[in-house]
């Protein structure tokens, strides 16, 4: 074999070795990429599973209505309250559905979505801020598109708080928490023949806790802050990782004292034990 052939042979071997190395490197990189992709998929799957697990245990419907055509001016606080409470609840692991300036159809669809999420192990919370009206000892949340000229229109266009509570009970919710900041002097009262200030007493069904911004039949004036008086105090108490009953009662006492008894929130409870809001 001459020198030229030997050089060509050695060059061929070198090229072959280099090609094998590149192929091996490519296979290794592909395997590593697949492993990273698989690990990422597992991580996402675990995160989603954890979120679903949390959502299955704690759900909330938050409604803030501020723009009513019949009112002399928009209500800014209910929407701020809804956003503030939504952020707080999501930070504590709640699956929150928030609706602003909800029509009757919006509220009906949101309540239907809430019912689908409720199971026997669920802690479910409802918040409504806006105008509330009592008719026949029943309290109604008023949508922004309500056309109310007489008390019968409230039953037609309003959404009964008691009926939402009944739906939660039918679904077997573990605990039902309700916050209603709607004891405002509503723009429809001058159209009614009978006295209807504030909300009617809301009876707590089994294992329920209800907080309203004023005692039945009373109205509360809005303050000047970003949040309503009720929500500002409630958010403060929820931040201290208190149980729901503790937070609601501390809110009631603080507002009553600060207003010298002019505004006394109402707390109704049938809880068998306190429910922790936090994780």
Secondary structure, 3 states (H helix, E strand, C coil): CCHHHHHHHHHHHHHHHHHHHHHHHHHHHHHHHHHHHHHHHHHHHHHHHHHHHHHHHEEEEEEECCCCCCCCCCCCHHHHHHHHHHHHHHHCCCEEEEEECCCHHHHHHHHHHHHHHCCCCCEEEEEEECCEEEECCEEEEECCCCCCCCHHHHHHHEEEHHHHHHHHHHCCCCEEEEEEECCCCCCCHHHCCCCCCCCCCCCCCCCEEEEECCCCCCCCCCCCCCCCHHHHHHHHHHCCCCEHHHHHHHHHHHHHHHCCCCCCCEEEECCCCCCECCC
